[in-house]
């Protein structure tokens, strides 16, 4: 049975892993967010791993404006971090989507929640929805890095750091979208046809 200390260590490791991967730790990353100063400060706390204080701030903003999509999304992430309350977190994130039609925040929160719950395909799907709404949002990179980190390596029998997995993983990323895969298939087909013509 996992202890409370073990649970806290896992949660701290999850947030510190993502900070290390992105080298964001608040600062310039959060300054690039196109949100109000109180929301920016709360998001900075999230990425500094101070989810309890961030949650208090997001709750204060939501108490003043129940339809604030950014605050609802931030609150959803904090709730997911607090003991993995994914169902409650998902409800908050869906409210964020409903109230913020032009905001990526709800989709980003849904993506993060699903990734934290090890539902990688769903997480990726929501991240792509966020990307469609706001491709330049700096939080999108955080989600995509998290997705790549949690995704199983291409060669399951090899370590993630093995050179073969590094190359195949890079190819998988490059061909990640259906449009790119279709284009690669067309180029491959043309290459095969030309090769056959030259050999014949």
Backbone as a printed PyTorch tensor [residue, N CA C, xyz], in Angstrom:
tensor([[[  0.8510,  -1.1950,   0.0000],
         [  0.0000,   0.0000,   0.0000],
         [  0.8900,   1.2500,   0.0000]],

        [[  0.6700,   2.2020,  -0.9940],
         [  1.5460,   3.3560,  -1.0680],
         [  1.3230,   4.3040,   0.1030]],

        [[  2.3950,   4.8630,   0.5990],
         [  2.2890,   5.7990,   1.7140],
         [  2.0160,   7.1950,   1.1780]],

        [[  1.5730,   8.0940,   2.0730],
         [  1.3290,   9.4830,   1.6790],
         [  2.6220,  10.1390,   1.2150]],

        [[  3.7400,   9.7980,   1.8720],
         [  5.0340,  10.3700,   1.4870],
         [  5.4040,   9.9080,   0.0800]],

        [[  5.2000,   8.6180,  -0.2070],
         [  5.4920,   8.0900,  -1.5460],
         [  4.6570,   8.7780,  -2.6050]],

        [[  3.3790,   9.0020,  -2.2990],
         [  2.4750,   9.6820,  -3.2400],
         [  2.9640,  11.1030,  -3.5150]],

        [[  3.3340,  11.8210,  -2.4670],
         [  3.8390,  13.1850,  -2.6360],
         [  5.1240,  13.1930,  -3.4520]],

        [[  5.9910,  12.2130,  -3.1980],
         [  7.2390,  12.1500,  -3.9610],
         [  6.9640,  11.9270,  -5.4390]],

        [[  5.9880,  11.0360,  -5.7470],
         [  5.6420,  10.7900,  -7.1540],
         [  5.1030,  12.0490,  -7.8070]],

        [[  4.2120,  12.7700,  -7.0900],
         [  3.6310,  13.9820,  -7.6590],
         [  4.6990,  15.0550,  -7.8470]],

        [[  5.5980,  15.2170,  -6.8500],
         [  6.6820,  16.1870,  -6.9830],
         [  7.5720,  15.8260,  -8.1590]],

        [[  7.8520,  14.5140,  -8.3160],
         [  8.7020,  14.0700,  -9.4100],
         [  8.0410,  14.3770, -10.7500]],

        [[  6.7080,  14.1900, -10.8380],
         [  5.9980,  14.4590, -12.0950],
         [  6.1550,  15.9260, -12.4850]],

        [[  5.9190,  16.8490, -11.5450],
         [  6.0270,  18.2690, -11.8610],
         [  7.4800,  18.6650, -12.1060]],

        [[  8.4370,  18.1380, -11.3330],
         [  9.8260,  18.5200, -11.5390],
         [ 10.3380,  17.9520, -12.8580]],

        [[  9.8680,  16.7650, -13.2580],
         [ 10.2660,  16.1970, -14.5430],
         [  9.8730,  17.1280, -15.6830]],

        [[  8.6380,  17.6030, -15.6360],
         [  8.1800,  18.4520, -16.7380],
         [  8.9110,  19.7930, -16.7180]],

        [[  9.2000,  20.3270, -15.5270],
         [  9.9590,  21.5850, -15.4540],
         [ 11.3550,  21.3890, -16.0250]],

        [[ 11.9710,  20.2440, -15.6970],
         [ 13.3240,  19.9750, -16.1880],
         [ 13.3210,  19.8090, -17.6970]],

        [[ 12.3390,  19.0760, -18.2210],
         [ 12.2620,  18.8520, -19.6580],
         [ 12.1110,  20.1570, -20.4230]],

        [[ 11.3050,  21.0600, -19.8760],
         [ 11.0020,  22.3040, -20.5820],
         [ 11.9260,  23.4440, -20.1950]],

        [[ 12.6030,  23.2820, -19.0680],
         [ 13.4280,  24.3530, -18.5170],
         [ 12.6220,  25.6390, -18.4230]],

        [[ 11.3900,  25.5200, -17.8980],
         [ 10.5390,  26.7000, -17.8350],
         [ 10.5470,  27.3030, -16.4470]],

        [[ 10.2000,  26.5290, -15.4340],
         [ 10.2080,  27.0120, -14.0670],
         [  9.5590,  28.3660, -13.8860]],

        [[  8.4810,  28.6500, -14.5920],
         [  7.8330,  29.9590, -14.5050],
         [  8.5610,  30.9360, -15.4090]],

        [[  8.9630,  32.0660, -14.8510],
         [  9.7700,  33.0490, -15.5730],
         [  9.2030,  33.4230, -16.9200]],

        [[ 10.0800,  33.4250, -17.9410],
         [  9.6910,  33.8600, -19.2790],
         [  8.5580,  33.0330, -19.8550]],

        [[  8.5440,  31.7590, -19.5370],
         [  7.4790,  30.8870, -20.0430],
         [  6.1180,  31.4530, -19.6720]],

        [[  5.9180,  31.7610, -18.4030],
         [  4.6250,  32.2810, -17.9460],
         [  4.3930,  33.7060, -18.4060]],

        [[  5.4460,  34.4760, -18.5850],
         [  5.2870,  35.8560, -19.0570],
         [  4.7160,  35.9030, -20.4670]],

        [[  4.9000,  34.8330, -21.2290],
         [  4.3860,  34.7960, -22.6060],
         [  2.9070,  34.4420, -22.6780]],

        [[  2.3120,  34.0730, -21.5460],
         [  0.8900,  33.7330, -21.5520],
         [  0.0620,  34.9970, -21.7410]],

        [[ -0.9210,  34.9150, -22.6220],
         [ -1.7850,  36.0620, -22.9120],
         [ -2.9930,  36.0370, -21.9710]],

        [[ -2.7330,  36.2910, -20.6790],
         [ -3.7730,  36.2570, -19.6540],
         [ -3.5520,  37.4330, -18.6980]],

        [[ -4.5140,  37.6480, -17.8120],
         [ -4.4020,  38.7380, -16.8450],
         [ -3.2680,  38.4530, -15.8490]],

        [[ -2.7330,  39.4970, -15.1990],
         [ -1.6440,  39.2890, -14.2260],
         [ -1.9900,  38.2910, -13.1080]],

        [[ -3.2140,  38.3210, -12.5040],
         [ -3.4980,  37.3120, -11.4660],
         [ -3.4750,  35.8810, -12.0090]],

        [[ -3.9760,  35.6980, -13.2310],
         [ -3.9430,  34.3620, -13.8300],
         [ -2.5080,  33.9480, -14.1530]],

        [[ -1.7300,  34.9000, -14.6510],
         [ -0.3240,  34.5950, -14.9690],
         [  0.4240,  34.1630, -13.7110]],

        [[  0.1630,  34.8450, -12.6100],
         [  0.8210,  34.4970, -11.3470],
         [  0.4060,  33.1010, -10.8820]],

        [[ -0.8740,  32.7740, -11.0530],
         [ -1.3550,  31.4450, -10.6610],
         [ -0.7410,  30.3650, -11.5460]],

        [[ -0.6520,  30.6090, -12.8630],
         [ -0.0310,  29.6320, -13.7670],
         [  1.4470,  29.4530, -13.4190]],

        [[  2.1130,  30.5490, -13.0410],
         [  3.5220,  30.4310, -12.6590],
         [  3.6690,  29.4970, -11.4650]],

        [[  2.7430,  29.6010, -10.5110],
         [  2.7750,  28.7050,  -9.3510],
         [  2.5960,  27.2450,  -9.7720]],

        [[  1.7010,  27.0160, -10.7400],
         [  1.4840,  25.6400, -11.2300],
         [  2.8030,  25.0680, -11.7470]],

        [[  3.4880,  25.8340, -12.5910],
         [  4.7070,  25.3180, -13.2010],
         [  5.9070,  25.3690, -12.2800]],

        [[  5.7550,  26.0340, -11.1450],
         [  6.7870,  25.9630, -10.1160],
         [  6.4950,  24.8400,  -9.1260]],

        [[  5.4140,  24.0910,  -9.3670],
         [  5.0740,  22.9600,  -8.5090],
         [  4.3220,  23.3410,  -7.2410]],

        [[  3.8450,  24.5680,  -7.1610],
         [  3.1100,  25.0550,  -5.9850],
         [  1.6040,  24.9700,  -6.2470]],

        [[  1.1260,  23.7550,  -6.4790],
         [ -0.2690,  23.5850,  -6.9040],
         [ -1.2860,  23.9490,  -5.8210]],

        [[ -0.9490,  23.7620,  -4.5580],
         [ -1.9050,  24.0910,  -3.4880],
         [ -2.1960,  25.5890,  -3.4790]],

        [[ -1.1420,  26.4090,  -3.5740],
         [ -1.3430,  27.8660,  -3.6050],
         [ -1.9890,  28.2910,  -4.9200]],

        [[ -1.5850,  27.6640,  -6.0320],
         [ -2.2000,  27.9790,  -7.3250],
         [ -3.6930,  27.6730,  -7.2830]],

        [[ -4.0510,  26.5450,  -6.6910],
         [ -5.4600,  26.1800,  -6.5920],
         [ -6.2400,  27.2440,  -5.8120]],

        [[ -5.6810,  27.7330,  -4.7030],
         [ -6.3590,  28.7830,  -3.9280],
         [ -6.5990,  30.0200,  -4.7920]],

        [[ -5.6000,  30.3900,  -5.5680],
         [ -5.7400,  31.5860,  -6.4180],
         [ -6.7630,  31.3800,  -7.5350]],

        [[ -6.7090,  30.2080,  -8.1710],
         [ -7.6890,  29.9360,  -9.2230],
         [ -9.1050,  29.9200,  -8.6390]],

        [[ -9.2730,  29.3390,  -7.4450],
         [-10.5980,  29.3030,  -6.8120],
         [-11.1070,  30.7170,  -6.5060]],

        [[-10.2050,  31.5850,  -6.0910],
         [-10.5790,  32.9760,  -5.8120],
         [-11.0850,  33.6510,  -7.0940]],

        [[-10.3920,  33.4220,  -8.2170],
         [-10.7950,  34.0210,  -9.4930],
         [-12.1380,  33.4530,  -9.9420]],

        [[-12.3220,  32.1430,  -9.7950],
         [-13.5810,  31.5040, -10.1890],
         [-14.7350,  31.9880,  -9.3070]],

        [[-14.4690,  32.2560,  -8.0340],
         [-15.5150,  32.7710,  -7.1350],
         [-16.0300,  34.1200,  -7.6300]],

        [[-15.1340,  34.9150,  -8.2390],
         [-15.5370,  36.2230,  -8.7730],
         [-16.1580,  36.1070, -10.1580]],

        [[-15.7160,  35.1270, -10.9390],
         [-16.2080,  34.9500, -12.3120],
         [-16.2840,  33.4550, -12.6170]],

        [[-17.4790,  32.8950, -12.4590],
         [-17.6660,  31.4450, -12.6080],
         [-17.4560,  30.9470, -14.0410]],

        [[-17.3710,  31.8680, -14.9970],
         [-17.1850,  31.4860, -16.4020],
         [-15.7810,  31.7850, -16.9170]],

        [[-14.8530,  32.0130, -16.0230],
         [-13.4870,  32.3200, -16.4290],
         [-12.8060,  31.0250, -16.8750]],

        [[-12.6820,  30.8530, -18.1930],
         [-12.1680,  29.6020, -18.7680],
         [-10.7300,  29.3180, -18.3310]],

        [[ -9.9010,  30.3470, -18.2730],
         [ -8.5030,  30.1630, -17.8670],
         [ -8.4010,  29.6690, -16.4240]],

        [[ -9.1760,  30.3010, -15.5400],
         [ -9.1290,  29.9140, -14.1310],
         [ -9.6840,  28.5100, -13.9290]],

        [[-10.7540,  28.1690, -14.6470],
         [-11.3260,  26.8240, -14.5430],
         [-10.3240,  25.7750, -15.0190]],

        [[ -9.6150,  26.0790, -16.1030],
         [ -8.6150,  25.1350, -16.6310],
         [ -7.4670,  24.9570, -15.6380]],

        [[ -6.9790,  26.0650, -15.0960],
         [ -5.9100,  25.9760, -14.1030],
         [ -6.3440,  25.2110, -12.8660]],

        [[ -7.5730,  25.4750, -12.4350],
         [ -8.1220,  24.7680, -11.2780],
         [ -8.2200,  23.2740, -11.5690]],

        [[ -8.6110,  22.9250, -12.7990],
         [ -8.7180,  21.5090, -13.1930],
         [ -7.3720,  20.8110, -13.0630]],

        [[ -6.3010,  21.4570, -13.5190],
         [ -4.9700,  20.8590, -13.4280],
         [ -4.5570,  20.6830, -11.9710]],

        [[ -4.8450,  21.6920, -11.1520],
         [ -4.4950,  21.5970,  -9.7230],
         [ -5.2610,  20.4670,  -9.0390]],

        [[ -6.5210,  20.3140,  -9.3920],
         [ -7.3360,  19.2460,  -8.8040],
         [ -6.7980,  17.8830,  -9.2310]],

        [[ -6.3720,  17.7650, -10.4910],
         [ -5.7770,  16.5040, -10.9670],
         [ -4.4860,  16.2060, -10.2160]],

        [[ -3.7130,  17.2440,  -9.9170],
         [ -2.4640,  17.0640,  -9.1790],
         [ -2.7180,  16.6830,  -7.7290]],

        [[ -3.8260,  17.1310,  -7.1790],
         [ -4.1320,  16.8970,  -5.7630],
         [ -4.7630,  15.5230,  -5.5830]],

        [[ -3.9320,  14.5190,  -5.5240],
         [ -4.4240,  13.1670,  -5.2640],
         [ -5.0770,  12.4920,  -6.4570]],

        [[ -4.8440,  13.0210,  -7.6450],
         [ -5.3830,  12.3700,  -8.8420],
         [ -6.8950,  12.3560,  -8.9080]],

        [[ -7.5380,  13.4600,  -8.5490],
         [ -9.0070,  13.5420,  -8.6140],
         [ -9.4070,  13.8600, -10.0550]],

        [[ -9.2360,  12.8580, -10.9310],
         [ -9.3770,  13.0760, -12.3620],
         [-10.8130,  13.3590, -12.7980]],

        [[-11.8040,  12.7570, -12.1480],
         [-13.1950,  12.9720, -12.5530],
         [-13.5940,  14.4140, -12.2790]],

        [[-13.2830,  14.9080, -11.0720],
         [-13.5790,  16.3120, -10.7410],
         [-12.8080,  17.2510, -11.6550]],

        [[-11.5430,  16.9180, -11.8960],
         [-10.7070,  17.7520, -12.7600],
         [-11.2700,  17.8120, -14.1690]],

        [[-11.7170,  16.6710, -14.6750],
         [-12.2600,  16.6250, -16.0330],
         [-13.5280,  17.4660, -16.1520]],

        [[-14.3810,  17.4460, -15.1220],
         [-15.6000,  18.2760, -15.1360],
         [-15.2420,  19.7570, -15.2260]],

        [[-14.2600,  20.1750, -14.4300],
         [-13.8270,  21.5760, -14.4600],
         [-13.2630,  21.9460, -15.8370]],

        [[-12.4470,  21.0670, -16.4000],
         [-11.8470,  21.3430, -17.7080],
         [-12.9140,  21.4290, -18.7940]],

        [[-13.9390,  20.5840, -18.7180],
         [-15.0220,  20.6380, -19.7100],
         [-15.8330,  21.9270, -19.5660]],

        [[-15.9780,  22.4140, -18.3330],
         [-16.6260,  23.7160, -18.1370],
         [-15.7780,  24.8110, -18.7910]],

        [[-14.4680,  24.7050, -18.6610],
         [-13.5640,  25.6710, -19.2770],
         [-13.7370,  25.6840, -20.7910]],

        [[-13.8530,  24.4990, -21.3960],
         [-14.0710,  24.4100, -22.8450],
         [-15.3940,  25.0680, -23.2090]],

        [[-16.4180,  24.8000, -22.4270],
         [-17.7550,  25.3360, -22.7150],
         [-17.7730,  26.8720, -22.6360]],

        [[-17.0820,  27.4350, -21.6490],
         [-17.1110,  28.8880, -21.4640],
         [-16.0540,  29.6290, -22.2690]],

        [[-15.0310,  28.9350, -22.7100],
         [-13.9450,  29.5960, -23.4460],
         [-13.8060,  29.0570, -24.8470]],

        [[-14.7650,  29.3590, -25.6990],
         [-14.7780,  28.7980, -27.0660],
         [-13.5080,  29.1420, -27.8520]],

        [[-12.9450,  30.3180, -27.5930],
         [-11.7400,  30.7270, -28.3400],
         [-10.4610,  30.5490, -27.5350]],

        [[-10.5710,  29.9010, -26.3980],
         [ -9.4030,  29.6960, -25.5290],
         [ -8.9470,  28.2400, -25.6040]],

        [[ -7.6230,  28.0120, -25.6560],
         [ -7.1160,  26.6410, -25.6590],
         [ -7.0420,  26.0350, -24.2520]],

        [[ -7.2820,  26.8520, -23.2220],
         [ -7.0170,  26.4360, -21.8410],
         [ -7.7430,  25.1470, -21.4530]],

        [[ -9.0290,  25.0510, -21.7770],
         [ -9.7970,  23.8570, -21.4130],
         [ -9.2680,  22.6030, -22.0920]],

        [[ -8.9290,  22.7290, -23.3670],
         [ -8.3810,  21.5780, -24.0960],
         [ -7.0050,  21.1890, -23.5490]],

        [[ -6.2000,  22.2010, -23.2090],
         [ -4.8900,  21.9050, -22.6120],
         [ -5.0560,  21.1710, -21.2910]],

        [[ -6.0190,  21.6310, -20.4810],
         [ -6.2590,  20.9690, -19.1940],
         [ -6.7400,  19.5410, -19.4050]],

        [[ -7.6650,  19.3430, -20.3450],
         [ -8.1480,  17.9810, -20.6330],
         [ -7.0000,  17.1030, -21.1210]],

        [[ -6.1470,  17.6550, -21.9710],
         [ -4.9910,  16.8950, -22.4390],
         [ -4.0950,  16.4910, -21.2880]],

        [[ -3.8040,  17.4460, -20.4140],
         [ -2.9340,  17.1700, -19.2690],
         [ -3.5490,  16.1270, -18.3450]],

        [[ -4.8400,  16.2700, -18.0670],
         [ -5.5300,  15.3390, -17.1540],
         [ -5.4700,  13.9160, -17.7170]],

        [[ -5.7310,  13.7750, -18.9980],
         [ -5.7010,  12.4370, -19.6050],
         [ -4.2830,  11.8700, -19.6250]],

        [[ -3.2910,  12.7160, -19.8640],
         [ -1.9070,  12.2330, -19.8320],
         [ -1.5310,  11.7840, -18.4230]],

        [[ -1.9440,  12.5570, -17.4110],
         [ -1.6510,  12.1780, -16.0200],
         [ -2.3260,  10.8700, -15.6490]],

        [[ -3.4900,  10.6030, -16.2590],
         [ -4.2260,   9.3720, -15.9710],
         [ -3.7880,   8.2250, -16.8930]],

        [[ -2.7040,   8.4330, -17.6440],
         [ -2.1440,   7.4290, -18.5680],
         [ -3.0930,   7.0740, -19.7030]],

        [[ -3.9510,   7.9980, -20.0790],
         [ -4.8020,   7.8220, -21.2730],
         [ -4.1810,   8.6640, -22.3890]],

        [[ -3.0970,   8.1380, -22.9570],
         [ -2.2530,   8.9290, -23.8420],
         [ -2.9530,   9.3580, -25.1260]],

        [[ -3.7270,   8.4590, -25.7420],
         [ -4.3890,   8.8120, -27.0010],
         [ -5.3800,   9.9490, -26.8020]],

        [[ -6.1740,   9.8640, -25.7230],
         [ -7.1300,  10.9370, -25.4180],
         [ -6.3900,  12.2360, -25.1160]],

        [[ -5.3160,  12.1370, -24.3430],
         [ -4.5340,  13.3240, -24.0210],
         [ -4.0140,  14.0050, -25.2660]],

        [[ -3.4670,  13.2120, -26.1780],
         [ -2.9270,  13.7690, -27.4250],
         [ -4.0310,  14.4150, -28.2500]],

        [[ -5.1990,  13.7720, -28.2930],
         [ -6.3280,  14.3100, -29.0690],
         [ -6.7130,  15.7070, -28.5630]],

        [[ -6.7720,  15.8710, -27.2470],
         [ -7.1230,  17.1840, -26.6980],
         [ -6.0140,  18.2070, -26.9270]],

        [[ -4.7650,  17.7820, -26.8690],
         [ -3.6710,  18.7060, -27.1570],
         [ -3.7520,  19.2060, -28.5960]],

        [[ -4.1450,  18.3340, -29.5180],
         [ -4.2900,  18.7520, -30.9110],
         [ -5.4590,  19.7260, -31.0810]],

        [[ -6.5110,  19.5520, -30.2770],
         [ -7.6110,  20.5220, -30.3110],
         [ -7.1300,  21.8870, -29.8170]],

        [[ -6.3240,  21.8710, -28.7490],
         [ -5.7580,  23.1280, -28.2390],
         [ -4.8650,  23.7680, -29.2970]],

        [[ -4.1020,  22.9530, -29.9770],
         [ -3.2020,  23.4580, -31.0220],
         [ -3.9910,  24.1130, -32.1510]],

        [[ -5.1480,  23.5490, -32.4700],
         [ -6.0020,  24.1100, -33.5180],
         [ -6.5090,  25.4930, -33.1040]],

        [[ -6.8530,  25.6480, -31.8230],
         [ -7.3840,  26.9220, -31.3260],
         [ -6.2730,  27.9670, -31.1860]],

        [[ -5.1240,  27.5700, -30.6420],
         [ -4.0370,  28.5250, -30.3740],
         [ -2.6910,  27.8450, -30.5220]],

        [[ -2.1770,  27.7330, -31.7580],
         [ -0.9260,  26.9930, -31.9870],
         [  0.2940,  27.5990, -31.3050]],

        [[  0.2430,  28.8650, -30.9190],
         [  1.4060,  29.5200, -30.3120],
         [  1.3740,  29.5190, -28.7850]],

        [[  0.3390,  28.9560, -28.1760],
         [  0.2650,  28.9750, -26.7130],
         [  1.4490,  28.2050, -26.1330]],

        [[  2.2510,  28.8440, -25.2530],
         [  3.4540,  28.1640, -24.7450],
         [  3.1600,  26.9280, -23.9100]],

        [[  1.9430,  26.8230, -23.3550],
         [  1.6080,  25.6360, -22.5560],
         [  1.4630,  24.3990, -23.4240]],

        [[  1.2010,  24.6040, -24.7130],
         [  1.0470,  23.4730, -25.6330],
         [  2.3360,  22.6610, -25.6880]],

        [[  3.4590,  23.3460, -25.7130],
         [  4.7480,  22.6360, -25.7440],
         [  4.9140,  21.7600, -24.5080]],

        [[  4.4820,  22.2820, -23.3620],
         [  4.5690,  21.4990, -22.1260],
         [  3.7970,  20.2030, -22.2680]],

        [[  2.5810,  20.2880, -22.8100],
         [  1.7560,  19.0950, -22.9880],
         [  2.3710,  18.1020, -23.9640]],

        [[  2.9040,  18.6180, -25.0740],
         [  3.4830,  17.7210, -26.0830],
         [  4.7540,  17.0430, -25.5710]],

        [[  5.5520,  17.7730, -24.7910],
         [  6.7490,  17.1640, -24.2030],
         [  6.3410,  16.0700, -23.2170]],

        [[  5.3140,  16.3650, -22.4270],
         [  4.8070,  15.3680, -21.4630],
         [  4.3350,  14.1190, -22.2230]],

        [[  3.6000,  14.3310, -23.3260],
         [  3.0960,  13.2130, -24.1310],
         [  4.2520,  12.3570, -24.6380]],

        [[  5.2770,  12.9910, -25.1930],
         [  6.4170,  12.2380, -25.7210],
         [  7.1430,  11.4730, -24.6190]],

        [[  7.1850,  12.0690, -23.4270],
         [  7.8670,  11.4110, -22.3120],
         [  7.1040,  10.1730, -21.8440]],

        [[  5.7840,  10.2400, -21.8490],
         [  4.9630,   9.1300, -21.3650],
         [  4.7290,   8.0580, -22.4250]],

        [[  4.8510,   8.4150, -23.6730],
         [  4.6030,   7.5050, -24.7820],
         [  5.6280,   6.3730, -24.7880]],

        [[  5.1820,   5.1320, -25.0030],
         [  6.1490,   4.0210, -25.0310],
         [  7.1360,   4.1850, -26.1910]],

        [[  8.3700,   3.7260, -26.0320],
         [  9.3310,   3.8230, -27.1330],
         [  8.9080,   2.9440, -28.3020]],

        [[  9.4090,   3.2750, -29.4970],
         [  9.0400,   2.5160, -30.7030],
         [  9.4810,   1.0650, -30.5550]],

        [[ 10.7230,   0.8640, -30.1790],
         [ 11.2370,  -0.4850, -29.9530],
         [ 11.0540,  -0.8540, -28.4890]],

        [[ 10.0110,  -1.6040, -28.1990],
         [  9.6570,  -1.8960, -26.8060],
         [ 10.7390,  -2.6950, -26.0800]],

        [[ 11.5320,  -3.4670, -26.8190],
         [ 12.5650,  -4.2930, -26.1910],
         [ 13.8520,  -3.5160, -25.8970]],

        [[ 13.9280,  -2.2800, -26.4040],
         [ 15.1330,  -1.4730, -26.2190],
         [ 14.8630,  -0.3350, -25.2440]],

        [[ 15.8980,   0.1380, -24.5910],
         [ 15.7610,   1.2900, -23.6930],
         [ 15.3550,   2.5190, -24.5050]],

        [[ 14.6140,   3.4230, -23.8620],
         [ 14.1680,   4.6520, -24.5390],
         [ 15.3660,   5.4340, -25.0960]],

        [[ 16.5210,   5.3900, -24.3870],
         [ 17.7010,   6.1570, -24.7880],
         [ 18.5390,   5.4500, -25.8580]],

        [[ 18.1780,   4.2170, -26.2070],
         [ 18.9430,   3.4600, -27.2160],
         [ 18.9180,   4.2420, -28.5340]],

        [[ 20.0630,   4.2840, -29.2570],
         [ 20.1180,   5.0510, -30.5160],
         [ 19.0310,   4.6720, -31.5260]],

        [[ 18.6890,   3.3930, -31.6100],
         [ 17.6360,   2.9720, -32.5460],
         [ 16.3000,   3.6060, -32.1570]],

        [[ 15.9820,   3.5910, -30.8570],
         [ 14.7410,   4.2150, -30.4030],
         [ 14.7710,   5.7280, -30.6040]],

        [[ 15.9310,   6.3360, -30.4450],
         [ 16.0410,   7.7850, -30.6550],
         [ 15.7100,   8.1300, -32.1090]],

        [[ 16.2800,   7.3730, -33.0540],
         [ 16.0390,   7.6330, -34.4830],
         [ 14.5840,   7.3540, -34.8460]],

        [[ 14.0890,   6.1840, -34.4270],
         [ 12.7020,   5.8290, -34.7540],
         [ 11.7040,   6.7740, -34.0800]],

        [[ 12.0190,   7.2100, -32.8640],
         [ 11.1480,   8.1650, -32.1800],
         [ 11.0940,   9.4900, -32.9190]],

        [[ 12.2510,   9.9330, -33.4180],
         [ 12.2860,  11.1730, -34.2070],
         [ 11.4690,  11.0430, -35.4790]],

        [[ 11.5650,   9.8800, -36.1390],
         [ 10.7650,   9.6520, -37.3470],
         [  9.2850,   9.6270, -37.0070]],

        [[  8.9340,   8.9940, -35.8820],
         [  7.5290,   8.9250, -35.4730],
         [  6.9890,  10.3280, -35.2260]],

        [[  7.7920,  11.1860, -34.5970],
         [  7.3660,  12.5640, -34.3530],
         [  7.1890,  13.3080, -35.6690]],

        [[  8.1540,  13.1410, -36.5760],
         [  8.1040,  13.8520, -37.8560],
         [  6.8900,  13.4410, -38.6820]],

        [[  6.4970,  12.1770, -38.5640],
         [  5.3570,  11.6710, -39.3440],
         [  4.1090,  11.5630, -38.4790]],

        [[  4.0430,  12.3600, -37.4270],
         [  2.9820,  12.2240, -36.4220],
         [  1.5750,  12.4620, -36.9060]],

        [[  1.3630,  13.3910, -37.8420],
         [ -0.0020,  13.7090, -38.2510],
         [ -0.4110,  12.8460, -39.4390]],

        [[ -1.7110,  12.5950, -39.6140],
         [ -2.1680,  11.8080, -40.7700],
         [ -1.7490,  12.4230, -42.1000]],

        [[ -1.7590,  13.7520, -42.1980],
         [ -1.3710,  14.4100, -43.4520],
         [  0.0930,  14.1260, -43.7820]],

        [[  0.9400,  14.1820, -42.7650],
         [  2.3620,  13.8940, -42.9930],
         [  2.5750,  12.4330, -43.3710]],

        [[  1.8260,  11.5390, -42.7160],
         [  1.9610,  10.1120, -43.0590],
         [  1.5030,   9.8630, -44.4980]],

        [[  0.4180,  10.5190, -44.9120],
         [ -0.0870,  10.3560, -46.2860],
         [  0.9460,  10.8750, -47.2880]],

        [[  1.5360,  12.0420, -46.9810],
         [  2.5500,  12.6100, -47.8730],
         [  3.7550,  11.6770, -47.9710]],

        [[  4.1680,  11.1100, -46.8350],
         [  5.3130,  10.1810, -46.8360],
         [  4.9900,   8.9370, -47.6520]],

        [[  3.7430,   8.4560, -47.5520],
         [  3.3410,   7.2700, -48.3180],
         [  3.3700,   7.5600, -49.8170]],

        [[  2.9220,   8.7610, -50.2150],
         [  2.9440,   9.1430, -51.6380],
         [  4.3800,   9.2040, -52.1380]],

        [[  5.2580,   9.8650, -51.3620],
         [  6.6730,   9.9730, -51.7610],
         [  7.3030,   8.5870, -51.8520]],

        [[  6.9980,   7.7150, -50.8760],
         [  7.5280,   6.3570, -50.8940],
         [  7.0180,   5.6010, -52.1210]],

        [[  5.7290,   5.7510, -52.4310],
         [  5.1550,   5.0870, -53.6100],
         [  5.8170,   5.5400, -54.8930]],

        [[  6.0410,   6.8490, -55.0250],
         [  6.7080,   7.3820, -56.2170],
         [  8.1340,   6.8470, -56.2970]],

        [[  8.8160,   6.8090, -55.1580],
         [ 10.1810,   6.2930, -55.1320],
         [ 10.2530,   4.8420, -55.5740]],

        [[  9.3000,   4.0230, -55.1010],
         [  9.2530,   2.6030, -55.4920],
         [  8.9880,   2.4740, -56.9870]],

        [[  8.0480,   3.2820, -57.5130],
         [  7.7140,   3.2400, -58.9430],
         [  8.9180,   3.6110, -59.8040]],

        [[  9.6350,   4.6780, -59.3910],
         [ 10.8110,   5.0900, -60.1430],
         [ 11.8990,   4.0280, -60.0980]],

        [[ 12.0690,   3.4140, -58.9400],
         [ 13.0770,   2.3620, -58.8030],
         [ 12.7400,   1.2010, -59.7170]],

        [[ 11.4580,   0.7910, -59.7370],
         [ 11.0440,  -0.3260, -60.6210],
         [ 11.2820,   0.0290, -62.0790]],

        [[ 10.9720,   1.2800, -62.4590],
         [ 11.1570,   1.7070, -63.8430],
         [ 12.6300,   1.6750, -64.2360]],

        [[ 13.5060,   2.0980, -63.3370],
         [ 14.9280,   2.1080, -63.6190],
         [ 15.5100,   0.7030, -63.7030]],

        [[ 14.9980,  -0.2070, -62.8380],
         [ 15.5030,  -1.5710, -62.8120],
         [ 15.0340,  -2.3430, -64.0440]],

        [[ 13.8190,  -2.0730, -64.5160],
         [ 13.2240,  -2.8240, -65.6270],
         [ 13.8700,  -2.5460, -66.9640]]])
